[in-house]
């Protein structure tokens, strides 16, 4: 009986590990094997096998050193694989209230920003800069929006342009609003990511913006990673799916930011 019991326990632990991996990749869009191995207190080889199995089951996509969510890889931003799509839709609806005819804006990559691009009305006249291929694709069907791609090396994982050329191009523009996402946000540590190249581009986006708007689902609140994008006060407005008076946002109210 014991071997069978041990086998059952091993299988249960494996299911729990894989569910944790799926939860993390859905929340943050991308994860590193090293981070998950540390969080689960298992070897990288174990996590690598789990990710390989989940990839074979078409639950995520395995990439070098990590994994990305299926919703992050699809060409169409409107699909059933986008994590917490209802919440992201609510965030995007709030962000629309900031748009004015004739504005010059920047829209970041990521599924929440893609949802904002999808919801922009056909009759609203805007100039939109973006470094995201999915965002640009979404906006091209709107005749009153001038779409300008920030050129640079294209990351196959994030489907955004990165590198020195993208940063240089951003240094030569000024936008009224930038709408950005983040992997992690904390009221004390600010905005952070695990990808150094993404951080450098986001820094350039914030610098070229008169006002920066953070779009983030509440599950990312009070989380942090190794590379810092900016202090929380560098953000003018933070939009979540929560009511602005929700107690989960209390720690952010001590800073000079608008909460929607």
Phi and psi in degrees as GROMACS dihedral restraints (atoms count N, CA, C in turn):
[ dihedral_restraints ]
;  ai    aj    ak    al  type     phi  dphi    fc
    3     4     5     6     1   -59.7    20    10
    4     5     6     7     1   -47.3    20    10
    6     7     8     9     1   -55.8    20    10
    7     8     9    10     1   -41.6    20    10
    9    10    11    12     1   -63.9    20    10
   10    11    12    13     1   -40.3    20    10
   12    13    14    15     1   -63.3    20    10
   13    14    15    16     1   -43.5    20    10
   15    16    17    18     1   -62.6    20    10
   16    17    18    19     1   -39.2    20    10
   18    19    20    21     1   -63.4    20    10
   19    20    21    22     1   -40.6    20    10
   21    22    23    24     1   -63.8    20    10
   22    23    24    25     1   -43.3    20    10
   24    25    26    27     1   -64.1    20    10
   25    26    27    28     1   -43.5    20    10
   27    28    29    30     1   -59.5    20    10
   28    29    30    31     1   -42.2    20    10
   30    31    32    33     1   -67.1    20    10
   31    32    33    34     1   -38.7    20    10
   33    34    35    36     1   -64.4    20    10
   34    35    36    37     1   -43.9    20    10
   36    37    38    39     1   -62.9    20    10
   37    38    39    40     1   -38.6    20    10
   39    40    41    42     1   -62.7    20    10
   40    41    42    43     1   -44.3    20    10
   42    43    44    45     1   -61.7    20    10
   43    44    45    46     1   -41.3    20    10
   45    46    47    48     1   -64.7    20    10
   46    47    48    49     1   -42.2    20    10
   48    49    50    51     1   -60.0    20    10
   49    50    51    52     1   -48.3    20    10
   51    52    53    54     1   -66.6    20    10
   52    53    54    55     1   -33.7    20    10
   54    55    56    57     1   -68.2    20    10
   55    56    57    58     1   -37.8    20    10
   57    58    59    60     1   -62.8    20    10
   58    59    60    61     1   -42.2    20    10
   60    61    62    63     1   -61.0    20    10
   61    62    63    64     1   -45.9    20    10
   63    64    65    66     1   -62.8    20    10
   64    65    66    67     1   -42.3    20    10
   66    67    68    69     1   -60.6    20    10
   67    68    69    70     1   -43.5    20    10
   69    70    71    72     1   -68.8    20    10
   70    71    72    73     1   -41.8    20    10
   72    73    74    75     1   -70.3    20    10
   73    74    75    76     1   -31.9    20    10
   75    76    77    78     1   -71.4    20    10
   76    77    78    79     1   -37.5    20    10
   78    79    80    81     1   -71.7    20    10
   79    80    81    82     1   -45.4    20    10
   81    82    83    84     1  -102.7    20    10
   82    83    84    85     1    -1.2    20    10
   84    85    86    87     1    73.9    20    10
   85    86    87    88     1   -39.5    20    10
   87    88    89    90     1  -138.5    20    10
   88    89    90    91     1   144.9    20    10
   90    91    92    93     1  -137.0    20    10
   91    92    93    94     1   159.2    20    10
   93    94    95    96     1  -104.6    20    10
   94    95    96    97     1   141.1    20    10
   96    97    98    99     1   -59.5    20    10
   97    98    99   100     1   -38.6    20    10
   99   100   101   102     1   -63.0    20    10
  100   101   102   103     1   -39.3    20    10
  102   103   104   105     1   -66.2    20    10
  103   104   105   106     1   -44.5    20    10
  105   106   107   108     1   -67.3    20    10
  106   107   108   109     1   -40.2    20    10
  108   109   110   111     1   -60.9    20    10
  109   110   111   112     1   -41.7    20    10
  111   112   113   114     1   -66.7    20    10
  112   113   114   115     1   -43.2    20    10
  114   115   116   117     1   -64.9    20    10
  115   116   117   118     1   -36.8    20    10
  117   118   119   120     1   -90.9    20    10
  118   119   120   121     1    -8.4    20    10
  120   121   122   123     1    58.6    20    10
  121   122   123   124     1    47.1    20    10
  123   124   125   126     1  -131.8    20    10
  124   125   126   127     1   172.4    20    10
  126   127   128   129     1   -74.6    20    10
  127   128   129   130     1   156.8    20    10
  129   130   131   132     1   -62.9    20    10
  130   131   132   133     1   -34.9    20    10
  132   133   134   135     1   -61.1    20    10
  133   134   135   136     1   -39.1    20    10
  135   136   137   138     1   -63.7    20    10
  136   137   138   139     1   -46.4    20    10
  138   139   140   141     1   -65.1    20    10
  139   140   141   142     1   -38.7    20    10
  141   142   143   144     1   -61.8    20    10
  142   143   144   145     1   -40.8    20    10
  144   145   146   147     1   -64.8    20    10
  145   146   147   148     1   -41.6    20    10
  147   148   149   150     1   -61.2    20    10
  148   149   150   151     1   -46.0    20    10
  150   151   152   153     1   -64.0    20    10
  151   152   153   154     1   -38.9    20    10
  153   154   155   156     1   -62.0    20    10
  154   155   156   157     1   -42.1    20    10
  156   157   158   159     1   -66.0    20    10
  157   158   159   160     1   -42.6    20    10
  159   160   161   162     1   -65.6    20    10
  160   161   162   163     1   -34.7    20    10
  162   163   164   165     1   -65.5    20    10
  163   164   165   166     1   -43.3    20    10
  165   166   167   168     1   -63.7    20    10
  166   167   168   169     1   -29.6    20    10
  168   169   170   171     1   -86.7    20    10
  169   170   171   172     1     4.8    20    10
  171   172   173   174     1    59.9    20    10
  172   173   174   175     1    41.3    20    10
  174   175   176   177     1  -104.2    20    10
  175   176   177   178     1   -17.9    20    10
  177   178   179   180     1  -159.4    20    10
  178   179   180   181     1   177.9    20    10
  180   181   182   183     1  -118.3    20    10
  181   182   183   184     1   123.6    20    10
  183   184   185   186     1   -77.3    20    10
  184   185   186   187     1   131.1    20    10
  186   187   188   189     1  -128.7    20    10
  187   188   189   190     1   172.0    20    10
  189   190   191   192     1   -60.3    20    10
  190   191   192   193     1   118.9    20    10
  192   193   194   195     1    79.4    20    10
  193   194   195   196     1     3.7    20    10
  195   196   197   198     1  -176.7    20    10
  196   197   198   199     1  -149.5    20    10
  198   199   200   201     1  -154.4    20    10
  199   200   201   202     1   155.2    20    10
  201   202   203   204     1  -129.7    20    10
  202   203   204   205     1   154.4    20    10
  204   205   206   207     1   -74.3    20    10
  205   206   207   208     1   152.4    20    10
  207   208   209   210     1   -63.9    20    10
  208   209   210   211     1   -36.8    20    10
  210   211   212   213     1   -63.2    20    10
  211   212   213   214     1   -23.8    20    10
  213   214   215   216     1   -83.3    20    10
  214   215   216   217     1   -15.0    20    10
  216   217   218   219     1  -104.6    20    10
  217   218   219   220     1   -14.8    20    10
  219   220   221   222     1   -70.2    20    10
  220   221   222   223     1   145.7    20    10
  222   223   224   225     1   -69.4    20    10
  223   224   225   226     1   -36.5    20    10
  225   226   227   228     1   -88.1    20    10
  226   227   228   229     1   126.7    20    10
  228   229   230   231     1   -76.3    20    10
  229   230   231   232     1   -18.0    20    10
  231   232   233   234     1  -100.8    20    10
  232   233   234   235     1    89.9    20    10
  234   235   236   237     1  -147.2    20    10
  235   236   237   238     1   165.6    20    10
  237   238   239   240     1   -75.3    20    10
  238   239   240   241     1    -7.4    20    10
  240   241   242   243     1   -89.3    20    10
  241   242   243   244     1    -5.4    20    10
  243   244   245   246     1   -73.4    20    10
  244   245   246   247     1   124.1    20    10
  246   247   248   249     1   -69.4    20    10
  247   248   249   250     1   133.5    20    10
  249   250   251   252     1    51.1    20    10
  250   251   252   253     1    49.2    20    10
  252   253   254   255     1   -61.3    20    10
  253   254   255   256     1   -37.1    20    10
  255   256   257   258     1   -61.8    20    10
  256   257   258   259     1   -44.0    20    10
  258   259   260   261     1   -65.7    20    10
  259   260   261   262     1   -40.5    20    10
  261   262   263   264     1   -67.5    20    10
  262   263   264   265     1   -34.3    20    10
  264   265   266   267     1   -63.4    20    10
  265   266   267   268     1   -41.2    20    10
  267   268   269   270     1   -64.1    20    10
  268   269   270   271     1   -40.8    20    10
  270   271   272   273     1   -62.2    20    10
  271   272   273   274     1   -45.8    20    10
  273   274   275   276     1   -62.8    20    10
  274   275   276   277     1   -39.0    20    10
  276   277   278   279     1   -60.8    20    10
  277   278   279   280     1   -41.5    20    10
  279   280   281   282     1   -64.6    20    10
  280   281   282   283     1   -40.0    20    10
  282   283   284   285     1   -64.2    20    10
  283   284   285   286     1   -31.3    20    10
  285   286   287   288     1   -58.2    20    10
  286   287   288   289     1   -29.1    20    10
  288   289   290   291     1   -66.3    20    10
  289   290   291   292     1   -15.8    20    10
  291   292   293   294     1   -88.7    20    10
  292   293   294   295     1   -12.7    20    10
  294   295   296   297     1   -81.1    20    10
  295   296   297   298     1   137.5    20    10
  297   298   299   300     1  -127.8    20    10
  298   299   300   301     1   146.6    20    10
  300   301   302   303     1   -55.7    20    10
  301   302   303   304     1   134.2    20    10
  303   304   305   306     1    87.0    20    10
  304   305   306   307     1    -2.1    20    10
  306   307   308   309     1   -67.5    20    10
  307   308   309   310     1   152.9    20    10
  309   310   311   312     1  -110.1    20    10
  310   311   312   313     1   120.1    20    10
  312   313   314   315     1  -129.4    20    10
  313   314   315   316     1   166.7    20    10
  315   316   317   318     1  -125.2    20    10
  316   317   318   319     1   135.5    20    10
  318   319   320   321     1  -120.1    20    10
  319   320   321   322     1   125.4    20    10
  321   322   323   324     1   -74.0    20    10
  322   323   324   325     1   175.6    20    10
  324   325   326   327     1   -82.6    20    10
  325   326   327   328     1   176.3    20    10
  327   328   329   330     1   106.9    20    10
  328   329   330   331     1   161.3    20    10
  330   331   332   333     1   -71.8    20    10
  331   332   333   334     1   -32.4    20    10
  333   334   335   336     1   -69.9    20    10
  334   335   336   337     1   -42.0    20    10
  336   337   338   339     1   -66.1    20    10
  337   338   339   340     1   -36.1    20    10
  339   340   341   342     1   -64.8    20    10
  340   341   342   343     1   -35.2    20    10
  342   343   344   345     1   -66.6    20    10
  343   344   345   346     1   -38.5    20    10
  345   346   347   348     1   -60.3    20    10
  346   347   348   349     1   -46.6    20    10
  348   349   350   351     1   -58.9    20    10
  349   350   351   352     1   -40.3    20    10
  351   352   353   354     1   -63.7    20    10
  352   353   354   355     1   -35.2    20    10
  354   355   356   357     1   -87.0    20    10
  355   356   357   358     1   -11.1    20    10
  357   358   359   360     1   -59.8    20    10
  358   359   360   361     1   127.6    20    10
  360   361   362   363     1   -60.6    20    10
  361   362   363   364     1   147.2    20    10
  363   364   365   366     1   -60.7    20    10
  364   365   366   367     1   -33.0    20    10
  366   367   368   369     1   -90.7    20    10
  367   368   369   370     1     1.1    20    10
  369   370   371   372     1   -85.4    20    10
  370   371   372   373     1   125.4    20    10
  372   373   374   375     1   -90.4    20    10
  373   374   375   376     1   119.1    20    10
  375   376   377   378     1  -143.9    20    10
  376   377   378   379     1   158.7    20    10
  378   379   380   381     1  -111.3    20    10
  379   380   381   382     1   123.7    20    10
  381   382   383   384     1  -123.5    20    10
  382   383   384   385     1   119.8    20    10
  384   385   386   387     1   -90.3    20    10
  385   386   387   388     1   145.0    20    10
  387   388   389   390     1  -155.9    20    10
  388   389   390   391     1   153.9    20    10
  390   391   392   393     1  -112.0    20    10
  391   392   393   394     1    12.2    20    10
  393   394   395   396     1  -104.8    20    10
  394   395   396   397     1   124.0    20    10
  396   397   398   399     1   -65.6    20    10
  397   398   399   400     1   -43.4    20    10
  399   400   401   402     1   -61.9    20    10
  400   401   402   403     1   -38.6    20    10
  402   403   404   405     1   -65.1    20    10
  403   404   405   406     1   -45.8    20    10
  405   406   407   408     1   -60.0    20    10
  406   407   408   409     1   -43.0    20    10
  408   409   410   411     1   -60.8    20    10
  409   410   411   412     1   -41.1    20    10
  411   412   413   414     1   -65.3    20    10
  412   413   414   415     1   -37.9    20    10
  414   415   416   417     1   -79.3    20    10
  415   416   417   418     1   -22.8    20    10
  417   418   419   420     1   -62.4    20    10
  418   419   420   421     1   -22.5    20    10
  420   421   422   423     1   -82.9    20    10
  421   422   423   424     1     3.2    20    10
  423   424   425   426     1  -107.9    20    10
  424   425   426   427     1   107.6    20    10
  426   427   428   429     1   -65.3    20    10
  427   428   429   430     1   -21.4    20    10
  429   430   431   432     1   -95.3    20    10
  430   431   432   433     1     5.7    20    10
  432   433   434   435     1  -109.6    20    10
  433   434   435   436     1   123.8    20    10
  435   436   437   438     1   -86.2    20    10
  436   437   438   439     1   119.8    20    10
  438   439   440   441     1  -105.5    20    10
  439   440   441   442     1   125.2    20    10
  441   442   443   444     1  -123.6    20    10
  442   443   444   445     1   118.9    20    10
  444   445   446   447     1   -84.7    20    10
  445   446   447   448     1   132.2    20    10
  447   448   449   450     1   -80.0    20    10
  448   449   450   451     1   114.1    20    10
  450   451   452   453     1   -74.9    20    10
  451   452   453   454     1   157.2    20    10
  453   454   455   456     1   158.8    20    10
  454   455   456   457     1  -174.6    20    10
  456   457   458   459     1   -66.0    20    10
  457   458   459   460     1   134.5    20    10
  459   460   461   462     1   -93.1    20    10
  460   461   462   463     1   123.3    20    10
  462   463   464   465     1   -79.5    20    10
  463   464   465   466     1   122.7    20    10
  465   466   467   468     1   -69.0    20    10
  466   467   468   469     1   -22.8    20    10
  468   469   470   471     1   -80.8    20    10
  469   470   471   472     1   -50.9    20    10
  471   472   473   474     1   -89.9    20    10
  472   473   474   475     1   -12.2    20    10
  474   475   476   477     1    57.7    20    10
  475   476   477   478     1    35.8    20    10
  477   478   479   480     1  -127.5    20    10
  478   479   480   481     1   160.8    20    10
  480   481   482   483     1   -85.5    20    10
  481   482   483   484     1   142.1    20    10
  483   484   485   486     1  -136.8    20    10
  484   485   486   487     1   178.8    20    10
  486   487   488   489     1    94.0    20    10
  487   488   489   490     1  -179.2    20    10
  489   490   491   492     1   -61.5    20    10
  490   491   492   493     1   -38.6    20    10
  492   493   494   495     1   -66.1    20    10
  493   494   495   496     1   -42.5    20    10
  495   496   497   498     1   -63.2    20    10
  496   497   498   499     1   -42.8    20    10
  498   499   500   501     1   -64.3    20    10
  499   500   501   502     1   -41.8    20    10
  501   502   503   504     1   -62.4    20    10
  502   503   504   505     1   -45.1    20    10
  504   505   506   507     1   -61.5    20    10
  505   506   507   508     1   -38.5    20    10
  507   508   509   510     1   -66.9    20    10
  508   509   510   511     1   -30.3    20    10
  510   511   512   513     1   -69.3    20    10
  511   512   513   514     1   -14.3    20    10
  513   514   515   516     1  -103.3    20    10
  514   515   516   517     1     9.2    20    10
  516   517   518   519     1  -127.0    20    10
  517   518   519   520     1   164.0    20    10
  519   520   521   522     1  -139.1    20    10
  520   521   522   523     1   123.9    20    10
  522   523   524   525     1  -114.5    20    10
  523   524   525   526     1   154.4    20    10
  525   526   527   528     1   -69.1    20    10
  526   527   528   529     1   -47.5    20    10
  528   529   530   531     1  -134.8    20    10
  529   530   531   532     1   139.3    20    10
  531   532   533   534     1  -114.3    20    10
  532   533   534   535     1   136.9    20    10
  534   535   536   537     1  -109.8    20    10
  535   536   537   538     1   112.4    20    10
  537   538   539   540     1  -122.8    20    10
  538   539   540   541     1   156.1    20    10
  540   541   542   543     1  -106.9    20    10
  541   542   543   544     1   178.4    20    10
  543   544   545   546     1  -154.9    20    10
  544   545   546   547     1   153.2    20    10
  546   547   548   549     1   -77.4    20    10
  547   548   549   550     1   -34.7    20    10
  549   550   551   552     1  -146.8    20    10
  550   551   552   553     1   143.0    20    10
  552   553   554   555     1  -145.3    20    10
  553   554   555   556     1   136.6    20    10
  555   556   557   558     1  -143.1    20    10
  556   557   558   559     1   142.6    20    10
  558   559   560   561     1   -65.5    20    10
  559   560   561   562     1   -26.1    20    10
  561   562   563   564     1   -94.7    20    10
  562   563   564   565     1   -47.2    20    10
  564   565   566   567     1   -85.1    20    10
  565   566   567   568     1   -15.8    20    10
  567   568   569   570     1    83.2    20    10
  568   569   570   571     1  -150.2    20    10
  570   571   572   573     1   -94.5    20    10
  571   572   573   574     1   132.0    20    10
  573   574   575   576     1  -137.2    20    10
  574   575   576   577     1   162.2    20    10
  576   577   578   579     1  -143.9    20    10
  577   578   579   580     1   168.5    20    10
  579   580   581   582     1   -98.7    20    10
  580   581   582   583     1    -7.7    20    10
  582   583   584   585     1  -105.3    20    10
  583   584   585   586     1   112.1    20    10
  585   586   587   588     1   -60.8    20    10
  586   587   588   589     1   -41.3    20    10
  588   589   590   591     1   -64.4    20    10
  589   590   591   592     1   -40.3    20    10
  591   592   593   594     1   -64.1    20    10
  592   593   594   595     1   -40.5    20    10
  594   595   596   597     1   -60.7    20    10
  595   596   597   598     1   -42.8    20    10
  597   598   599   600     1   -63.9    20    10
  598   599   600   601     1   -39.4    20    10
  600   601   602   603     1   -67.7    20    10
  601   602   603   604     1   -43.0    20    10
  603   604   605   606     1   -62.5    20    10
  604   605   606   607     1   -38.0    20    10
  606   607   608   609     1   -58.5    20    10
  607   608   609   610     1   -43.8    20    10
  609   610   611   612     1   -66.9    20    10
  610   611   612   613     1   -36.3    20    10
  612   613   614   615     1   -63.2    20    10
  613   614   615   616     1   -47.0    20    10
  615   616   617   618     1   -61.5    20    10
  616   617   618   619     1   -39.5    20    10
  618   619   620   621     1   -66.0    20    10
  619   620   621   622     1   -32.1    20    10
  621   622   623   624     1   -91.2    20    10
  622   623   624   625     1     7.1    20    10
  624   625   626   627     1  -108.6    20    10
  625   626   627   628     1   134.6    20    10
  627   628   629   630     1   -65.8    20    10
  628   629   630   631     1   -41.4    20    10
  630   631   632   633     1  -138.7    20    10
  631   632   633   634     1   138.0    20    10
  633   634   635   636     1  -112.6    20    10
  634   635   636   637     1   130.8    20    10
  636   637   638   639     1  -115.2    20    10
  637   638   639   640     1   122.7    20    10
  639   640   641   642     1   -93.8    20    10
  640   641   642   643     1   127.3    20    10
  642   643   644   645     1  -108.4    20    10
  643   644   645   646     1   116.7    20    10
  645   646   647   648     1  -150.8    20    10
  646   647   648   649     1   132.1    20    10
  648   649   650   651     1   -70.4    20    10
  649   650   651   652     1   152.2    20    10
  651   652   653   654     1   -65.7    20    10
  652   653   654   655     1   -21.9    20    10
  654   655   656   657     1   -61.9    20    10
  655   656   657   658     1   -22.1    20    10
  657   658   659   660     1   -85.2    20    10
  658   659   660   661     1   -10.8    20    10
  660   661   662   663     1   -63.4    20    10
  661   662   663   664     1   145.2    20    10
  663   664   665   666     1    62.8    20    10
  664   665   666   667     1    37.2    20    10
  666   667   668   669     1  -128.3    20    10
  667   668   669   670     1   156.0    20    10
  669   670   671   672     1  -150.1    20    10
  670   671   672   673     1   160.8    20    10
  672   673   674   675     1  -138.4    20    10
  673   674   675   676     1  -164.5    20    10
  675   676   677   678     1   -82.5    20    10
  676   677   678   679     1   -31.7    20    10
  678   679   680   681     1  -108.1    20    10
  679   680   681   682     1   128.2    20    10
  681   682   683   684     1   -90.3    20    10
  682   683   684   685     1   129.8    20    10
  684   685   686   687     1   -84.5    20    10
  685   686   687   688     1   -50.3    20    10
  687   688   689   690     1  -169.3    20    10
  688   689   690   691     1   165.0    20    10
  690   691   692   693     1   -70.3    20    10
  691   692   693   694     1   158.7    20    10
  693   694   695   696     1   -63.9    20    10
  694   695   696   697     1   -29.5    20    10
  696   697   698   699     1   -71.3    20    10
  697   698   699   700     1   -10.9    20    10
  699   700   701   702     1   -74.4    20    10
  700   701   702   703     1   -13.5    20    10
  702   703   704   705     1   -92.4    20    10
  703   704   705   706     1   131.1    20    10
  705   706   707   708     1   -82.0    20    10
  706   707   708   709     1   -39.6    20    10
  708   709   710   711     1  -138.4    20    10
  709   710   711   712     1   136.6    20    10
  711   712   713   714     1  -118.7    20    10
  712   713   714   715     1   127.7    20    10
  714   715   716   717     1  -117.8    20    10
  715   716   717   718     1   124.0    20    10
  717   718   719   720     1  -122.9    20    10
  718   719   720   721     1   179.5    20    10
  720   721   722   723     1   -81.2    20    10
  721   722   723   724     1    -7.8    20    10
  723   724   725   726     1   -79.0    20    10
  724   725   726   727     1   160.0    20    10
  726   727   728   729     1   -63.2    20    10
  727   728   729   730     1   137.5    20    10
  729   730   731   732     1   -56.6    20    10
  730   731   732   733     1   -21.6    20    10
  732   733   734   735     1   -93.1    20    10
  733   734   735   736     1     4.4    20    10
  735   736   737   738     1   -60.1    20    10
  736   737   738   739     1   139.5    20    10
  738   739   740   741     1   -64.7    20    10
  739   740   741   742     1   -21.8    20    10
  741   742   743   744     1   -64.1    20    10
  742   743   744   745     1   -17.8    20    10
  744   745   746   747     1   -97.4    20    10
  745   746   747   748     1     4.0    20    10
  747   748   749   750     1   -56.0    20    10
  748   749   750   751     1   -43.5    20    10
  750   751   752   753     1   -66.5    20    10
  751   752   753   754     1   -23.2    20    10
  753   754   755   756     1   -82.6    20    10
  754   755   756   757     1   -17.5    20    10
  756   757   758   759     1   -73.0    20    10
  757   758   759   760     1   -13.7    20    10
  759   760   761   762     1   -78.2    20    10
  760   761   762   763     1    -3.1    20    10
  762   763   764   765     1  -112.0    20    10
  763   764   765   766     1   162.5    20    10
  765   766   767   768     1   -84.0    20    10
  766   767   768   769     1    63.5    20    10
  768   769   770   771     1  -132.2    20    10
  769   770   771   772     1   150.9    20    10
  771   772   773   774     1   -87.8    20    10
  772   773   774   775     1   136.5    20    10
  774   775   776   777     1  -116.1    20    10
  775   776   777   778     1   124.1    20    10
